[in-house]
Amino acid sequence: MYDLAILWDWIAFAVRWLHVVTAMAWIGASFYFIALDLMLKPSDTLPDGASGEEWEVHGGGFYHTTKYMVAPSEMPEHLTWHKWQSYWTWLSGAALLMIVYWVGGELYLIDPTKADLALWQGIAISAGSLTIGWLAYDAMCRSRLADTPTVLMILLFLILVVMSWGYNQIFTGRAALLHLGAFTATIMTANVFFQIMPNQRIVVEDLKAGRTPDAKYGKIAKVRSTHNNYLTLPVVFLMLSNHYPLAFGTEYAWIIASLIFLTGVTIRHYFNTMHKTGTGPHWTWAVTILLMILIAWLSTASTWDGDYDTLEAAQLSDYEAQFASVESFDQAFDTVRGNCSMCHAREPVWGNMQWAPKGVHLETQADVARHAEAIYLQAGVSHAMPPPNAIQMSDEAREIILAWVREGRANSE
């Protein structure tokens, strides 16, 4: 069990790193091509079928890009496809979701003060809910709503608001926001896999066969790609939100998450307009700032009277309860509380801290037992916690933590 815990943590680290790298590649490509498309200029020297061109300079060289609204007259010898960035971002994100929120579901996914769910029920909701958004969104895009893009985007926003509220009714705050991000990212990747790429393949096959491609396929792909562009920034925020308790540890977390989607729209609208016209509408920044002020106010305006400080050890999973029943637990509890609870409290007393880091509380015996594995890795195996400028934790104290967790593991086998 000792080696497995460390190995598992490194697996999670590796998958997270893969997720970050592939997400950067996907976001970068998406932003670049949308900007390029908006910057295209007409020219009298364009070849037949071309709709615009753009000259760029980067890295000591000049680049000349020409766009064909439908397709060139014949298939080019070399064609680069942009798809794997999207696929690997979703696959690595799904794997990370399973590692953190399914395997660690008793701690990070299920909130017993909101819904009395078994872990398997929470996992089933987690997995099943991710497909709902894509099915509803795709159905709307295939309907007459496709002719009214603004109405379509408003309806998509309403779906996101409903899902944000729903997730917040059953999951922990951090899991709710993370799942909303995964819900949205699933729509984005499904756009690539089920619409953008198949439509591009149809155009390529027509070129190979000597047929004139239908312009509708490119139009569909362009609409879905534009939607992805506007959804990107909110997804990035939601994926990072677990680092900020002010975002997820409040009664109004679902409203905060919903408003973040609006800030994503205003910011992208500014830059997209700037790429197209050379100047952006400055009112979008004023709207964004007002939205962020509202979000900041909501994060501290909570009247939420949660029951976290009254959770009993009986509400722990069988595995977690093992750590509270071993002989060394009392000594370990005193050690953790003495070294960690000044920050990891419902009302921290360290400096000007208002919220416990990552929303982790280590005040009650149930708190400490529930976070046994995290304490083991953060303050036992490593010296990541507590911060050395906050308190100097002795080697003896760390040995107490190591011995306690190992004893609990041994009793669970």
C-alpha positions in Angstrom: 0.0 0.0 0.0 2.9 2.3 0.7 4.4 2.1 -2.7 1.0 2.0 -4.4 0.0 5.4 -2.9 3.1 7.1 -4.2 2.8 5.4 -7.6 -0.8 6.4 -7.9 0.0 10.0 -7.1 2.7 10.1 -9.8 0.3 8.5 -12.3 -2.2 11.3 -11.5 0.6 13.8 -12.0 1.6 12.4 -15.3 -2.0 12.3 -16.6 -2.5 15.9 -15.4 0.6 17.0 -17.2 -0.5 15.3 -20.4 -3.9 17.0 -20.1 -2.2 20.4 -19.7 0.1 19.9 -22.7 -2.6 18.7 -25.0 -5.1 21.4 -23.9 -2.5 24.1 -24.6 -2.0 22.6 -28.1 -5.7 22.5 -28.8 -6.5 25.9 -27.4 -3.5 27.4 -29.2 -4.6 25.9 -32.6 -8.2 26.9 -32.0 -7.4 30.5 -31.2 -4.9 30.8 -34.0 -7.3 29.5 -36.8 -10.2 31.6 -35.6 -8.0 34.7 -35.5 -6.5 33.8 -38.9 -10.0 33.4 -40.4 -11.1 36.8 -39.1 -7.9 38.5 -40.4 -8.2 37.2 -44.0 -8.3 40.0 -46.6 -9.6 39.9 -50.2 -7.1 40.3 -53.1 -7.2 40.6 -56.9 -4.4 38.0 -57.1 -6.2 35.2 -55.3 -6.6 31.9 -57.2 -10.0 30.7 -58.2 -12.1 29.6 -55.2 -10.0 31.5 -52.7 -11.9 33.8 -50.3 -9.0 35.7 -48.6 -5.3 35.8 -47.7 -3.2 36.9 -44.9 0.5 37.8 -44.6 2.2 37.2 -41.2 5.7 37.4 -39.8 7.0 35.2 -37.0 10.3 33.6 -36.0 12.3 35.5 -38.6 10.2 34.5 -41.6 7.1 35.5 -43.6 4.0 33.4 -43.9 1.4 33.7 -46.7 -1.9 31.9 -46.0 -4.7 31.6 -48.4 -8.2 30.3 -47.5 -10.6 28.5 -49.9 -14.1 29.0 -48.7 -15.1 25.5 -49.9 -12.0 23.7 -51.3 -9.3 24.2 -53.9 -9.8 22.8 -57.4 -7.8 19.7 -56.7 -6.5 17.8 -53.7 -3.2 19.2 -52.4 -0.3 16.7 -52.1 0.2 17.4 -48.4 -2.7 18.1 -46.0 -2.3 18.6 -42.2 -5.2 17.6 -40.0 -5.8 19.2 -36.6 -7.7 16.8 -34.5 -5.5 14.9 -32.1 -5.0 17.9 -29.8 -8.7 17.8 -29.1 -9.0 14.0 -28.7 -6.1 13.7 -26.4 -7.2 16.6 -24.3 -10.6 14.9 -23.7 -9.1 11.5 -23.2 -6.5 12.7 -20.7 -9.2 14.8 -19.0 -11.5 11.8 -18.7 -8.7 9.7 -17.2 -7.9 12.4 -14.7 -11.6 12.7 -13.8 -11.6 9.0 -13.1 -8.4 9.1 -11.0 -9.4 12.1 -8.8 -13.2 12.0 -8.7 -14.1 8.3 -9.1 -11.2 6.5 -7.3 -11.1 9.3 -4.8 -14.9 9.8 -4.9 -15.6 9.4 -1.2 -13.5 12.4 -0.5 -13.7 14.6 -3.6 -17.0 13.7 -5.4 -19.7 12.8 -2.8 -21.1 15.5 -0.5 -23.2 13.8 2.2 -24.7 17.1 3.3 -26.3 17.6 -0.1 -27.3 14.1 -1.3 -27.2 10.7 0.3 -25.6 8.8 -2.5 -23.5 5.7 -2.7 -20.2 6.1 -4.5 -21.3 4.0 -7.4 -24.4 6.3 -7.8 -22.2 9.4 -7.8 -19.9 7.8 -10.5 -22.9 6.9 -12.6 -24.2 10.4 -12.5 -20.8 11.8 -13.2 -20.3 9.6 -16.3 -23.9 9.7 -17.6 -24.3 13.5 -17.3 -21.4 14.2 -19.6 -23.3 13.0 -22.6 -26.5 15.0 -22.0 -25.1 18.3 -23.0 -23.8 17.0 -26.4 -27.1 15.3 -27.3 -29.2 18.4 -26.5 -26.7 20.8 -28.1 -26.3 18.7 -31.3 -30.1 18.4 -31.6 -30.5 22.1 -31.4 -27.7 22.7 -34.0 -29.5 20.3 -36.4 -32.8 22.1 -35.9 -34.1 25.4 -37.3 -32.3 27.1 -34.5 -29.1 26.8 -36.6 -30.5 29.7 -38.6 -30.5 31.9 -35.5 -27.0 31.6 -34.0 -27.8 34.1 -31.2 -30.8 32.2 -30.0 -28.8 29.0 -30.2 -26.1 30.3 -28.0 -28.6 31.6 -25.4 -30.2 28.2 -25.2 -26.8 26.6 -24.8 -26.1 29.0 -22.0 -29.3 28.1 -20.3 -28.4 24.4 -20.5 -25.1 25.2 -18.8 -26.8 27.2 -16.0 -29.2 24.3 -15.4 -26.3 21.8 -15.3 -24.3 24.1 -13.0 -27.2 24.2 -10.6 -27.8 20.4 -10.8 -24.2 19.5 -10.2 -24.1 21.8 -7.2 -27.1 20.0 -5.6 -25.3 16.6 -5.4 -21.5 17.0 -5.7 -18.9 18.8 -3.6 -18.3 22.3 -4.7 -15.0 21.6 -6.5 -16.4 18.5 -8.2 -19.5 20.5 -9.3 -17.4 23.1 -11.1 -15.0 20.5 -12.5 -17.8 18.5 -13.9 -19.4 21.6 -15.5 -16.0 22.1 -17.2 -15.9 18.4 -18.3 -19.6 18.7 -19.5 -18.6 21.7 -21.7 -15.4 20.1 -22.9 -17.3 17.0 -24.0 -19.5 19.2 -26.2 -16.4 20.8 -27.7 -14.6 17.5 -28.4 -17.8 15.9 -29.7 -18.1 18.9 -32.1 -14.6 18.0 -33.5 -15.2 14.2 -33.6 -18.8 14.0 -34.8 -19.2 17.2 -37.0 -16.0 19.1 -37.9 -13.8 16.1 -38.9 -16.6 14.1 -40.7 -17.6 17.1 -42.8 -14.0 17.8 -43.7 -13.6 14.2 -44.7 -16.6 14.5 -47.1 -14.9 17.5 -48.8 -11.6 15.6 -49.1 -13.3 12.6 -50.6 -15.2 14.8 -53.1 -11.9 16.3 -54.2 -10.3 12.9 -54.6 -13.2 11.8 -56.7 -13.1 14.9 -58.9 -16.5 16.2 -57.6 -17.2 19.8 -56.5 -17.6 19.8 -52.7 -20.8 21.2 -51.2 -20.2 24.4 -49.3 -22.6 23.4 -46.5 -20.1 21.0 -45.0 -17.6 23.8 -44.5 -20.3 26.0 -43.1 -21.3 23.5 -40.5 -17.7 22.9 -39.4 -17.1 26.7 -39.2 -20.1 27.2 -36.9 -19.1 24.4 -34.5 -15.5 25.6 -34.4 -16.7 29.2 -33.6 -18.8 27.8 -30.7 -15.8 26.0 -29.4 -13.8 29.2 -29.5 -16.3 31.0 -27.2 -16.5 28.0 -24.8 -12.7 27.6 -24.3 -12.0 30.3 -21.7 -14.8 29.3 -19.3 -13.6 25.7 -19.5 -10.0 26.7 -18.6 -11.4 28.6 -15.5 -13.5 25.7 -14.4 -10.5 23.3 -14.7 -8.5 25.6 -12.5 -11.2 26.4 -10.0 -10.4 23.6 -7.6 -7.4 25.8 -6.5 -9.7 28.6 -5.3 -12.2 27.9 -2.5 -13.7 31.3 -3.1 -14.9 29.9 -6.5 -16.3 26.6 -5.4 -16.8 26.7 -1.6 -19.9 28.9 -1.5 -23.6 28.6 -1.7 -23.6 30.5 -5.0 -20.9 28.5 -6.7 -23.3 27.5 -9.5 -24.1 31.1 -10.3 -20.4 32.0 -10.2 -19.7 29.3 -12.7 -22.6 30.5 -14.9 -21.3 34.1 -14.9 -17.8 32.9 -15.9 -19.3 31.7 -19.2 -20.5 35.3 -19.9 -17.0 36.7 -19.2 -15.6 34.2 -21.7 -18.0 35.5 -24.3 -17.2 39.1 -23.7 -13.4 38.5 -23.7 -13.5 36.4 -26.9 -15.8 38.9 -28.6 -13.3 41.6 -28.0 -10.4 39.7 -29.4 -12.3 38.2 -32.3 -13.6 41.7 -33.3 -10.1 43.1 -33.0 -8.7 40.4 -35.3 -11.4 41.2 -37.9 -11.5 45.0 -37.8 -8.2 46.0 -36.1 -9.9 47.4 -33.0 -12.0 45.8 -30.4 -15.2 47.0 -28.7 -13.9 48.4 -25.4 -17.3 48.0 -23.7 -16.7 44.3 -23.4 -13.9 45.0 -20.8 -16.3 47.1 -18.8 -18.9 44.3 -18.8 -16.2 41.7 -17.9 -15.0 43.8 -15.0 -18.6 44.3 -13.7 -19.2 40.5 -14.0 -16.0 39.8 -12.0 -17.0 42.2 -9.3 -20.4 40.5 -9.1 -18.6 37.1 -8.9 -16.3 38.4 -6.1 -19.3 39.6 -4.2 -21.2 36.4 -4.5 -18.1 34.4 -3.3 -18.3 36.1 0.1 -22.1 36.8 0.3 -23.0 33.2 1.2 -25.5 32.5 4.0 -24.8 28.8 3.6 -25.1 27.1 6.9 -23.5 23.8 6.0 -23.2 20.8 8.3 -19.5 20.1 7.6 -18.4 20.6 11.1 -20.9 18.2 12.5 -20.1 15.2 10.2 -19.5 12.1 12.3 -17.0 9.4 11.7 -19.9 7.1 10.9 -20.3 9.0 7.6 -16.9 8.0 6.5 -16.4 5.2 4.1 -15.3 1.9 5.5 -11.7 2.4 4.3 -11.5 6.0 5.8 -13.1 4.8 9.1 -10.1 2.5 9.5 -7.9 5.5 10.1 -10.1 6.8 12.9 -10.2 3.4 14.7 -6.5 2.5 15.0 -4.6 2.9 18.2 -2.3 5.6 16.9 -5.1 7.9 15.7 -5.4 10.1 18.8 -1.7 11.0 18.6 -1.9 11.6 14.9 -5.0 13.7 15.3 -3.3 16.0 17.8 -0.2 16.2 15.5 -2.3 17.2 12.5 -4.5 19.6 14.4 -1.5 21.2 16.1 0.4 21.7 12.8 -2.3 22.3 10.2 -5.6 23.6 11.6 -4.5 27.2 11.9 -5.0 27.3 8.1 -7.1 24.3 7.4 -10.1 25.5 9.5 -13.5 26.7 8.7 -12.4 30.0 10.1 -8.6 30.2 9.6 -6.6 32.1 12.1 -3.4 32.4 10.0 -2.7 35.9 8.8 -5.4 37.4 6.6 -6.5 34.0 5.3 -10.3 33.8 4.8 -10.7 30.3 3.4 -8.9 27.0 4.0 -6.5 26.1 1.2 -8.4 24.1 -1.4 -11.4 24.0 1.0 -9.7 21.3 3.1 -10.6 21.3 6.8 -8.6 19.5 9.4 -10.3 20.4 12.6 -12.4 17.4 13.7 -11.5 13.8 13.9 -13.8 13.0 10.9 -11.9 15.7 8.9 -8.5 14.2 9.6 -9.6 10.6 9.0 -11.3 11.6 5.7 -8.1 13.3 4.4 -5.7 10.6 5.7 -4.1 9.8 2.3 -3.7 13.4 1.4 -2.1 14.2 4.8 0.2 11.2 4.3 1.5 12.4 1.0 1.6 16.2 1.8 3.1 16.1 5.3 4.4 12.5 5.8 6.1 11.3 2.6 6.9 14.8 1.4 7.5 18.1 3.2 5.0 20.0 1.0 2.9 20.9 4.1 2.9 22.8 6.3 4.7 25.7 4.6 8.0 26.3 6.3 7.3 30.0 6.8 4.1 29.1 8.7 5.4 26.4 11.0 8.4 24.1 11.4 7.0 20.6 11.6 9.4 18.2 13.3 10.6 14.9 11.8 9.0 13.1 14.8 5.6 14.6 13.9 5.9 13.4 10.4 6.9 9.9 11.6 3.7 9.9 13.7 1.6 10.6 10.6 3.4 7.9 8.5 2.9 5.3 11.3 -0.7 6.2 11.7 -1.7 5.9 8.0 0.3 2.7 7.6 -1.4 1.2 10.6 -4.8 2.2 9.1 -3.9 0.6 5.8 -2.8 -2.6 7.4 -6.1 -2.9 9.2 -8.0 -2.4 6.0 -6.3 -5.3 4.2 
